C-alpha cells in the first residue's frame, strides 16, 4: 500500500495572551538604537526584518531624528511602501523628505489607491507636483481626481481596486475571470454586480460565491439590499453606516450613479480612530495630535485656545470683583469659592462628555432630546443635594458657622443643576447651529459653571450673611 506523503511541518503562530505578545518591546527598540549607534547595520536590519509594517512605523516614531534617517538608509529597499500610511503625519513628513520625490513616487504606485491618497494629500503642493510628474499617467489621474473630492469625504478614503462583474455573467464565468485577471485587489470581501450603465445593482459575499455552483447566474444569488455611498458623503457618516449596519464593504458612486470605488472595513476602522481622536483633541482645545510635532509648531497651535480660556477666566473674575466688599468682610468666602466652581465644572464636563458622544453616535434624536435634558437636570440637582449636605457640614465644622454652611449648600445645588443643563443644552444647540460641539462646548460649559457658581455663592452670601 502506497503511503501518502506527509504534510510539511509549519510553525504554529503563538496565541496572544498579553500586550507583550504583540507590538514593539523595549528590548527591541534599545537593540536597534544600540546597533545604529555602533554602526552595526546588519544587526539593525536583522532586528527589523520580521516586523509588521505598523510595528516598523512605531519604531521609526520612537527613534530620534538622526536615528530615523540612519535606519531608513540601512533598510534601503526593505523599506516597504505599506509602512508609510502607518507613520504619524509629522514623522512621515521627515521620512518623505529623506526618500525624495522619485523614490516616493515608486512607493506610492505600489500602494492601494486609498493608502496612496492618504499619504499624498498631506504633502505640500510643490512636492505633490514633483511626485505627480514621476508617476505613471494612470496612477497620476487617480491621485489628482481623489484630491478633487472634499476633504474627509468618501471619495478620499475609497479604493479604486475592486471586483466588478457584469450582471449577465454566471458564477463560473466570474471565477474564470478572477483567476485570469492580474489587476484584482490583494484583499476583497464582496463581488459587485453592475448593469450595462455601470450602476451597482447588488453584491455577492465571497462566502456565498464559494458555496454556489458554476452555472448559477449572479443575479440569482446577489444581495440587493446594500448601502450605496455617494462620493461626497462625509467620512464620519460613512463610519456610522458601517457601525449601524455591520458592513464589511460598501460601493461608492459618482453623481451619475456609476460605481467608482469601494470602502472596506479596514478603512472605516482608521476613520473611527481618527474621528474619536479628533473629538478628544477638540474637547481639550488641541487642533490635532502633536506628540511628534516641533516645539514652536505645537506652541502656536495651542496658543489661540488658551487665549479664549483667558477671556472666559476674566469674565469669571469680573463676577468675583462685583462682590469684593463681601469677600473683604467674610474672608472664608475666598477659601470656599473654588469648591463651588470646581464641583459645577466637573459635573458639567461629565454631562458634556455624554452629550457629545451621543451626538456623534446619533443616539440623540428629536424624540429623546427633551427626555435626555430632563434626566441630566435631575441628575445634576440630585448630586447637588448630596454634595450640598456634605459641603455644608464640612463648612459648618470648619468655620463654626452654620450660616456659611447653608449658603455653600444652596450654591452647590444651584450650580450643579445648571451644570447639568449647560452640559446638555450647549452641545445640542451648537450642533443644531452647524458648529461641531466638540470644538466649543467645553469652554462655554466651564464659563457658565464658573460664573453661575461664583454668582450664586457670593450673591447668597451678600444677601444672607451681611
C-alpha positions in Angstrom: 0.0 0.0 0.0 1.4 3.3 -1.1 1.9 5.8 1.8 0.7 9.3 1.3 3.3 12.0 1.6 3.2 13.7 5.0 2.2 17.3 5.1 5.0 19.7 5.6 5.6 20.9 9.2 4.5 24.5 9.8 5.3 26.6 12.9 2.1 27.4 14.7 1.6 31.1 15.4 1.7 32.0 19.1 -1.5 32.7 20.9 -1.7 36.3 22.1 -2.1 36.3 25.9 -0.8 39.7 26.9 0.4 43.0 25.5 3.9 41.7 25.4 3.0 39.2 22.7 2.5 41.9 20.0 3.9 45.3 19.1 7.3 46.6 20.0 9.2 45.6 23.1 11.5 48.0 24.9 14.4 45.5 24.3 13.9 45.6 20.6 13.9 49.4 20.5 17.0 49.6 22.6 18.6 46.9 20.5 18.0 48.8 17.3 19.3 52.0 18.9 22.4 50.3 20.1 23.0 48.7 16.7 22.6 52.1 14.9 24.9 53.8 17.4 27.6 51.2 17.0 27.3 51.2 13.2 26.2 47.5 13.1 23.9 47.9 10.1 23.3 44.2 9.6 22.2 43.8 13.2 19.7 46.6 12.9 18.4 45.1 9.7 18.0 41.7 11.3 16.1 43.1 14.2 13.6 44.8 11.9 13.3 42.1 9.3 10.3 40.4 10.7 8.4 43.4 11.9 4.9 44.2 10.7 4.6 47.4 8.8 2.7 49.0 11.7 5.4 48.0 14.1 8.1 49.3 11.9 6.2 52.6 11.7 6.0 52.7 15.5 9.8 52.0 15.7 10.5 54.9 13.4 8.4 57.2 15.5 10.2 56.2 18.7 13.7 57.0 17.3 15.3 60.4 17.3 15.6 62.3 14.0 19.2 61.2 13.3 18.5 57.5 14.2 15.4 57.6 12.0 17.4 58.8 9.0 20.1 56.2 9.7 17.6 53.3 9.9 15.9 54.3 6.6 19.3 54.3 4.9 20.0 50.8 6.5 16.6 49.5 5.3 17.1 50.6 1.7 14.7 48.6 -0.5 13.5 46.7 2.6 11.6 49.9 3.5 8.2 48.7 2.2 5.6 51.1 0.9 2.9 49.7 3.2 4.8 51.3 6.1 4.0 54.9 5.0 0.3 55.0 5.9 1.0 53.8 9.4 3.5 56.5 10.3 2.3 59.6 12.2 1.9 62.6 9.8 4.6 64.7 11.5 7.1 61.9 11.3 6.0 60.9 7.9 6.9 64.4 6.6 10.5 63.8 7.7 10.6 60.4 6.2 9.3 61.7 2.9 11.8 64.5 2.7 14.6 61.8 3.1 13.1 59.5 0.5 12.8 62.2 -2.2 10.1 62.5 -4.9 11.3 59.8 -7.3 11.6 57.1 -4.7 8.3 58.2 -3.0 6.6 58.0 -6.4 7.7 54.4 -6.7 6.4 53.6 -3.3 3.1 55.3 -3.8 2.4 53.4 -7.1 2.8 50.1 -5.2 0.2 51.1 -2.6 -3.6 50.6 -2.9 -5.1 53.8 -4.1 -6.8 54.7 -0.8 -3.5 54.4 1.1 -1.6 56.3 -1.6 -4.2 59.2 -1.3 -3.8 59.2 2.5 0.0 59.8 2.2 -0.2 62.1 -0.9 -2.9 64.5 0.5 -0.7 65.6 3.4 2.2 66.8 1.1 2.6 70.5 0.1 1.6 71.5 -3.4 5.1 71.8 -4.7 6.1 68.3 -3.5 2.8 66.9 -4.9 3.6 68.3 -8.3 7.1 66.7 -8.2 5.5 63.4 -7.3 2.9 63.5 -10.0 5.5 64.1 -12.7 7.3 60.9 -11.6 4.1 58.7 -11.6 2.6 56.7 -14.4 -0.2 58.6 -16.2 -3.0 56.3 -14.9 -1.9 56.5 -11.3 -1.4 60.2 -11.6 -5.0 60.6 -12.7 -6.3 58.6 -9.7 -4.5 60.8 -7.2 -5.5 64.1 -9.0 -9.1 63.0 -9.1 -9.1 61.9 -5.5 -7.8 65.3 -4.4 -10.7 67.0 -6.2 -13.1 65.5 -3.8 -13.9 67.2 -0.5 -11.5 66.6 2.4 -12.7 63.8 4.8 -15.2 62.6 2.2 -15.9 59.1 0.9 -14.0 59.9 -2.3 -10.8 60.4 -0.3 -10.9 57.1 1.6 -12.3 54.8 -1.1 -10.1 52.5 -3.1 -10.4 52.1 -6.8 -9.3 48.4 -6.8 -12.4 46.2 -6.6 -14.0 43.2 -8.3 -16.8 44.4 -10.6 -18.8 41.8 -12.6 -21.5 42.3 -15.3 -25.0 41.2 -14.3 -25.3 38.8 -17.3 -22.5 36.5 -16.1 -22.7 33.2 -14.4 -20.6 32.3 -11.3 -18.4 30.1 -13.5 -17.6 33.0 -15.8 -16.8 35.1 -12.8 -14.4 32.6 -11.3 -12.6 32.1 -14.6 -12.3 35.9 -14.9 -10.9 36.3 -11.3 -8.3 33.5 -12.0 -7.1 35.1 -15.2 -7.2 38.8 -14.1 -3.9 40.4 -13.0 -5.3 43.7 -11.6 -7.5 42.4 -8.8 -7.0 43.9 -5.3 -4.9 41.8 -2.9 -7.8 41.5 -0.5 -11.5 41.9 -1.1 -14.8 40.7 0.5 -17.6 41.2 -2.0 -18.2 40.9 -5.7 -20.1 43.9 -7.0 -22.7 43.4 -9.8 -23.3 46.2 -12.2 -25.8 46.8 -15.1 -24.8 48.0 -18.5 -24.7 51.6 -17.2 -22.1 50.5 -14.6 -24.6 51.2 -11.8 -24.3 48.8 -8.9 -27.4 46.6 -8.6 -26.2 44.1 -6.0 -23.3 42.3 -4.4 -22.2 38.7 -3.6 -20.2 37.9 -0.5 -17.2 35.7 -1.2 -18.5 33.1 1.2 -21.7 32.7 -0.9 -19.7 32.6 -4.1 -17.6 29.7 -2.8 -20.7 27.7 -1.9 -22.6 28.2 -5.3 -22.3 26.0 -8.4 -20.8 27.4 -11.6 -23.9 27.5 -13.8 -25.8 29.7 -11.5 -26.4 33.3 -12.7 -25.1 36.1 -10.4 -28.5 37.8 -10.4 -30.0 34.8 -8.7 -27.7 34.8 -5.7 -26.8 38.5 -5.3 -27.9 40.7 -2.4 -29.8 43.7 -3.5 -30.1 45.4 0.0 -26.9 47.3 0.0 -25.9 50.8 1.2 -24.6 52.8 -1.7 -22.4 55.7 -0.7 -22.0 59.0 -2.7 -18.6 60.3 -3.3 -19.2 63.5 -1.3 -20.5 61.8 1.9 -18.5 62.8 5.0 -16.3 60.0 6.3 -18.0 60.3 9.7 -21.3 59.4 8.1 -19.6 56.5 6.3 -18.3 55.2 9.6 -21.8 55.5 11.1 -23.3 53.4 8.3 -20.7 50.7 8.8 -21.2 50.7 12.5 -25.0 50.8 12.3 -25.5 48.1 9.7 -22.4 45.9 10.3 -21.0 46.4 6.8 -17.8 44.8 5.6 -17.6 46.9 2.4 -19.8 49.4 0.6 -19.8 50.7 -3.0 -19.2 54.3 -3.8 -20.9 56.0 -6.8 -20.4 59.3 -8.6 -23.2 61.9 -9.4 -24.4 59.7 -12.3 -24.7 56.6 -10.1 -21.7 54.9 -11.7 -19.6 52.6 -9.5 -16.2 54.3 -9.0 -14.8 52.7 -5.8 -15.3 50.7 -2.7 -14.8 51.4 1.0 -13.8 48.5 3.2 -14.0 47.9 6.9 -10.2 48.4 7.5 -10.6 52.0 6.1 -13.5 52.6 8.4 -11.6 51.4 11.5 -9.0 54.1 10.6 -11.7 56.7 10.2 -13.3 55.8 13.6 -10.0 56.1 15.3 -9.3 59.4 13.5 -12.7 60.9 14.4 -12.6 59.8 18.0 -9.1 61.2 18.4 -10.2 64.4 16.7 -13.1 64.8 19.1 -11.0 64.2 22.2 -8.4 66.8 21.0 -11.1 69.4 20.2 -12.6 69.0 23.7 -9.2 70.0 25.1 -8.7 72.8 22.6 -6.0 71.0 20.7 -6.3 71.1 16.9 -4.5 67.8 16.2 -2.2 65.3 17.8 1.2 66.9 18.3 3.2 64.2 20.1 5.8 64.3 17.3 5.3 68.0 16.2 8.1 70.5 16.7 8.1 72.7 19.8 7.2 76.0 18.1 4.5 74.5 15.9 2.9 72.9 19.0 3.1 76.2 20.9 1.5 78.1 18.1 -1.3 75.6 17.7 -2.3 75.6 21.4 -1.9 79.4 22.0 -5.3 80.6 20.4 -7.4 78.2 22.5 -5.6 79.3 25.7 -6.4 82.9 24.8 -10.1 82.0 24.6 -9.8 80.4 28.0 -8.1 83.5 29.4 -11.0 85.7 28.2 -13.5 83.4 29.9 -11.4 83.4 33.1 -11.6 87.2 33.0 -15.4 87.1 32.8 -15.4 84.9 36.0 -13.0 87.3 37.7 -15.3 90.2 36.9 -18.1 88.4 38.6 -15.9 87.9 41.7 -15.0 91.6 41.6 -18.6 92.6 41.9 -18.6 91.1 45.4 -15.2 92.5 46.5 -16.7 94.2 49.6 -18.4 91.0 50.7 -15.2 88.9 50.4 -13.3 91.5 52.4 -15.8 91.2 55.2 -16.1 87.4 55.2 -12.6 86.0 54.2 -14.0 82.4 54.4 -15.8 83.0 51.1 -12.5 83.3 49.3 -11.5 79.9 50.6 -14.7 78.2 49.7 -15.4 79.8 46.2 -13.2 77.3 44.3 -15.2 74.4 45.8 -18.5 75.5 44.3 -16.9 76.4 40.9 -14.9 73.2 40.6 -17.8 70.9 41.5 -20.0 72.6 38.9 -17.2 72.4 36.3 -16.7 68.7 36.9 -20.4 67.9 36.8 -20.8 69.9 33.6 -17.8 68.1 32.0 -19.4 64.7 32.8 -22.7 65.7 31.2 -20.9 67.3 28.3 -18.9 64.2 27.5 -22.1 62.0 27.5 -23.9 64.6 25.3 -21.0 65.0 22.7 -20.7 61.2 22.4 -24.5 60.8 22.0 -24.5 63.4 19.2 -21.5 61.8 17.5 -23.2 58.4 17.6 -26.5 59.8 16.5 -28.2 58.5 19.7 -29.8 61.9 20.4 -32.9 62.4 18.2 -35.8 64.8 18.2 -37.8 62.1 20.1 -35.4 61.7 23.1 -33.6 65.0 23.4 -36.1 66.6 25.8 -36.0 63.4 28.0 -32.2 63.4 28.0 -32.0 67.1 29.0 -34.6 66.5 31.8 -32.7 63.4 33.1 -29.3 65.3 33.2 -31.0 68.2 35.0 -32.4 65.8 37.6 -29.0 64.1 38.0 -27.3 67.4 38.5 -29.9 68.5 41.1 -29.7 65.2 42.9 -25.9 65.2 43.1 -26.1 68.9 44.1 -28.3 67.9 47.1 -26.0 65.1 48.1 -22.9 67.3 47.9 -24.7 70.2 49.5 -25.2 68.2 52.6 -21.6 67.1 52.6 -20.1 70.5 51.8 -22.5 72.3 54.2 -21.5 70.1 57.2 -17.7 70.4 56.4 -18.0 74.2 56.1 -20.0 74.4 59.4 -17.4 72.4 61.3 -14.5 74.2 59.5 -15.6 77.8 60.2 -18.1 77.2 63.1 -20.8 79.0 61.1 -24.0 77.2 60.1 -25.0 80.2 58.0 -22.0 79.8 55.7 -22.7 76.1 55.5 -26.2 76.8 54.4 -25.0 79.3 51.8 -22.5 76.9 50.2 -25.1 74.1 50.3 -27.6 76.2 48.4 -25.0 77.4 45.9 -23.9 73.8 45.3 -27.4 72.7 44.4 -27.9 75.7 42.0 -24.5 75.3 40.3 -24.7 71.5 39.8 -28.2 71.7 38.4 -27.1 74.5 36.0 -24.1 72.3 35.1 -26.5 69.5 34.1 -28.5 71.9 31.9 -25.4 73.6 30.3 -23.7 70.3 29.6 -26.6 69.2 27.5 -28.1 72.4 26.0 -24.8 73.9 24.9 -23.6 71.0 22.7 -27.1 70.3 21.4 -27.5 74.0 20.5 -24.1 74.2 18.8 -24.9 71.0 16.8 -28.1 72.5 15.5 -26.3 75.7 14.5 -23.9 73.6 12.4 -21.0 74.0 14.8 -19.0 71.0 15.9 -20.0 70.6 19.6 -16.6 69.0 20.4 -14.8 72.3 19.5 -16.6 75.0 21.5 -18.7 73.2 24.1 -16.1 72.8 26.9 -15.1 76.5 27.1 -18.8 77.5 27.2 -19.7 75.0 29.9 -16.8 75.9 32.0 -17.6 79.6 31.7 -21.3 79.0 32.7 -20.4 76.9 35.7 -17.8 79.3 36.9 -20.0 82.4 36.5 -23.1 80.8 38.0 -21.1 79.2 40.8 -19.5 82.4 41.9 -22.6 84.4 41.3 -24.8 82.0 43.4 -22.4 81.6 46.2 -21.3 85.2 46.6 -24.8 86.6 45.9 -26.4 84.4 48.5 -23.6 85.3 50.9 -24.1 89.0 50.3 -27.9 88.6 50.8 -28.0 86.5 53.9 -24.7 86.9 55.7 -24.2 90.7 55.7 
